[in-house]
Amino acid sequence: MPDSPPFRPDQAKDALEGDGDFLLPICVPKPSLLMGETMAVVVLTTVEGQRVGVPLGMQGLSNLHEVTREALRMLQATDKDSVQ
């Protein structure tokens, strides 16, 4: 499978405009997570009340967990703390 070009938010379209890279509407906090044996679906609710499901494979879910954990760890560090 060939590599995809990187996602460019400045070139993305609204999700309702058609094919290609797109941005979802702003979503409210507290997403739901539905898990199966081989895939998971993150369910987000937009500010307009629509529900959007984002399917993820198990490796993608694991990667999302790692990135989120690292981002939270860095946000919790104070200026004088060293982050390793």
Backbone as JSON, one array per atom type, in Angstrom:
{
  "sequence": "MPDSPPFRPDQAKDALEGDGDFLLPICVPKPSLLMGETMAVVVLTTVEGQRVGVPLGMQGLSNLHEVTREALRMLQATDKDSVQ",
  "N": [[0.84, -1.17, 0.0], [0.72, 2.15, -0.96], [2.26, 5.04, 0.52], [0.32, 7.64, 2.0], [-0.15, 11.12, 1.21], [0.86, 13.66, 3.59], [-1.52, 14.8, 6.07], [-3.0, 17.91, 5.67], [-4.18, 20.44, 7.43], [-4.71, 23.08, 6.63], [-5.47, 22.82, 4.02], [-7.62, 21.17, 4.01], [-11.07, 20.22, 3.56], [-14.46, 21.06, 4.5], [-16.32, 18.47, 6.09], [-18.68, 17.87, 4.73], [-18.31, 18.56, 2.1], [-17.33, 16.75, 0.21], [-15.04, 14.45, -1.46], [-11.62, 13.55, -0.46], [-9.22, 14.97, 1.88], [-10.62, 15.97, 4.97], [-12.18, 18.06, 7.47], [-13.74, 17.5, 10.57], [-16.71, 18.83, 12.13], [-16.49, 20.99, 15.03], [-16.22, 19.21, 18.06], [-17.92, 18.11, 21.03], [-16.71, 17.5, 24.42], [-15.9, 14.3, 25.96], [-15.86, 11.72, 24.36], [-17.23, 8.61, 23.08], [-16.24, 5.18, 23.22], [-16.27, 2.41, 21.28], [-15.57, -0.98, 21.28], [-14.4, -3.74, 19.44], [-13.29, -7.05, 18.49], [-11.34, -6.76, 16.51], [-11.36, -4.12, 15.74], [-11.97, -0.67, 16.66], [-14.27, 1.97, 17.44], [-14.35, 5.36, 17.69], [-16.66, 7.49, 18.99], [-17.86, 10.61, 18.39], [-19.59, 13.55, 19.42], [-20.92, 16.21, 17.71], [-20.99, 19.83, 18.01], [-23.39, 20.51, 16.97], [-24.96, 18.41, 17.65], [-24.85, 16.09, 16.16], [-23.78, 12.71, 15.69], [-20.62, 11.28, 15.15], [-18.82, 8.61, 13.91], [-15.58, 7.31, 14.19], [-13.69, 4.99, 12.75], [-11.13, 2.8, 13.93], [-8.28, 0.76, 13.61], [-6.8, -1.8, 15.7], [-4.06, -1.25, 16.08], [-3.98, 1.46, 15.4], [-5.58, 2.46, 17.46], [-3.98, 1.86, 19.65], [-1.77, 3.48, 19.03], [-2.99, 6.02, 19.17], [-3.6, 6.08, 21.89], [-1.0, 6.1, 23.02], [0.04, 8.54, 22.0], [-1.79, 10.38, 23.07], [-1.41, 9.96, 25.82], [1.28, 10.8, 26.07], [1.02, 13.51, 25.29], [-0.63, 14.51, 27.34], [1.07, 14.1, 29.52], [3.13, 15.88, 28.92], [1.71, 18.3, 29.01], [1.12, 18.43, 31.7], [3.53, 18.87, 32.92], [5.5, 21.27, 34.58], [7.17, 24.43, 33.91], [9.66, 24.26, 35.14], [9.99, 21.57, 35.47], [11.56, 18.63, 34.2], [11.0, 17.0, 31.18], [11.12, 13.76, 30.13]],
  "CA": [[0.0, 0.0, 0.0], [1.56, 3.34, -1.02], [2.07, 6.03, 1.59], [-0.55, 8.77, 1.69], [0.48, 12.4, 1.52], [0.49, 14.08, 4.94], [-2.75, 15.58, 6.24], [-2.75, 19.35, 5.74], [-5.41, 21.09, 7.87], [-4.97, 24.32, 5.9], [-6.02, 22.48, 2.72], [-8.75, 20.26, 4.2], [-12.4, 20.78, 3.3], [-15.5, 20.68, 5.44], [-16.68, 17.07, 5.88], [-19.84, 17.74, 3.85], [-17.99, 19.05, 0.76], [-16.99, 15.71, -0.76], [-13.89, 13.57, -1.3], [-10.34, 14.14, -0.06], [-9.04, 15.22, 3.31], [-11.67, 16.84, 5.48], [-12.23, 18.37, 8.9], [-15.05, 17.31, 11.2], [-17.11, 20.0, 12.92], [-16.01, 20.98, 16.42], [-16.94, 18.2, 18.83], [-17.97, 18.32, 22.47], [-15.87, 16.53, 25.13], [-16.4, 12.98, 26.37], [-16.2, 10.79, 23.27], [-17.5, 7.22, 23.45], [-15.35, 4.24, 22.56], [-16.86, 1.09, 21.08], [-14.46, -1.87, 20.94], [-14.64, -5.09, 18.99], [-12.08, -7.86, 18.57], [-10.32, -6.32, 15.56], [-11.41, -2.69, 15.5], [-12.66, 0.18, 17.62], [-14.89, 3.15, 16.86], [-14.47, 6.5, 18.59], [-17.89, 8.2, 18.63], [-17.83, 12.0, 18.82], [-20.82, 14.3, 19.21], [-20.58, 17.56, 17.28], [-21.72, 20.87, 18.73], [-24.74, 20.53, 16.41], [-25.69, 17.24, 18.14], [-24.69, 14.92, 15.29], [-22.77, 11.76, 16.16], [-19.69, 10.88, 14.1], [-18.0, 7.47, 14.3], [-14.28, 7.25, 13.54], [-13.17, 3.65, 12.94], [-9.69, 2.66, 14.12], [-7.76, -0.58, 13.85], [-6.22, -1.91, 17.05], [-2.77, -0.55, 16.11], [-4.3, 2.88, 15.43], [-6.06, 2.77, 18.81], [-2.8, 1.84, 20.51], [-0.99, 4.69, 18.72], [-3.74, 7.15, 19.72], [-3.42, 6.02, 23.35], [0.36, 6.53, 23.33], [0.18, 9.96, 21.69], [-2.59, 11.12, 24.05], [-0.73, 9.87, 27.12], [2.46, 11.66, 26.02], [0.59, 14.9, 25.26], [-1.08, 14.86, 28.69], [2.25, 14.15, 30.38], [3.84, 17.13, 28.63], [0.89, 19.41, 29.49], [1.13, 18.46, 33.16], [4.85, 19.28, 33.38], [5.67, 22.71, 34.74], [8.35, 24.93, 33.21], [10.9, 23.84, 35.79], [10.1, 20.12, 35.39], [12.16, 18.12, 32.97], [10.18, 15.95, 30.56], [11.99, 12.81, 29.44]],
  "C": [[0.89, 1.24, 0.0], [1.24, 4.29, 0.13], [1.17, 7.16, 1.12], [0.22, 10.06, 1.92], [0.05, 12.84, 2.92], [-0.8, 14.9, 4.95], [-2.38, 17.03, 6.43], [-4.03, 20.05, 6.15], [-5.74, 22.36, 7.1], [-5.55, 24.07, 4.5], [-7.24, 21.57, 2.81], [-10.06, 20.99, 3.97], [-13.32, 20.41, 4.45], [-15.95, 19.26, 5.1], [-17.82, 16.89, 4.9], [-19.53, 18.11, 2.4], [-17.56, 17.97, -0.22], [-15.73, 14.94, -0.41], [-12.64, 14.32, -0.85], [-10.26, 14.29, 1.45], [-10.1, 16.19, 3.78], [-11.53, 17.03, 6.98], [-13.64, 18.11, 9.41], [-15.42, 18.59, 11.94], [-16.56, 19.87, 14.35], [-16.87, 20.02, 17.24], [-16.88, 18.52, 20.32], [-17.11, 17.27, 23.16], [-16.62, 15.24, 25.41], [-16.83, 12.11, 25.19], [-16.5, 9.41, 23.84], [-16.51, 6.34, 22.69], [-16.05, 2.89, 22.49], [-15.73, 0.17, 20.62], [-14.97, -3.23, 20.52], [-13.34, -5.87, 19.11], [-10.98, -7.34, 17.65], [-10.36, -4.83, 15.26], [-12.17, -1.97, 16.6], [-13.26, 1.35, 16.86], [-14.97, 4.21, 17.95], [-15.68, 7.28, 18.11], [-17.84, 9.59, 19.25], [-19.17, 12.64, 18.56], [-20.44, 15.72, 18.86], [-21.39, 18.57, 18.1], [-23.14, 21.01, 18.19], [-25.57, 19.32, 16.85], [-25.6, 16.02, 17.25], [-23.6, 14.03, 15.86], [-21.95, 11.3, 14.97], [-18.85, 9.73, 14.64], [-16.71, 7.45, 13.49], [-13.7, 5.86, 13.78], [-11.64, 3.64, 13.05], [-9.36, 1.18, 14.25], [-7.12, -0.62, 15.23], [-4.87, -1.22, 17.14], [-3.0, 0.96, 16.16], [-4.78, 3.31, 16.8], [-4.9, 2.8, 19.8], [-1.95, 3.09, 20.3], [-1.67, 5.93, 19.3], [-3.57, 7.22, 21.24], [-2.03, 6.55, 23.73], [0.54, 8.03, 23.11], [-0.58, 10.8, 22.71], [-1.92, 11.12, 25.41], [0.49, 10.79, 27.16], [2.08, 13.14, 26.03], [0.12, 15.35, 26.64], [0.09, 14.98, 29.65], [3.0, 15.47, 30.17], [3.04, 18.34, 29.11], [0.94, 19.54, 31.01], [2.48, 18.91, 33.72], [4.9, 20.79, 33.51], [6.95, 23.13, 34.02], [9.64, 24.44, 33.83], [11.06, 22.32, 35.79], [10.81, 19.72, 34.11], [11.29, 16.97, 32.46], [11.12, 15.05, 29.79], [11.2, 11.74, 28.78]]
}
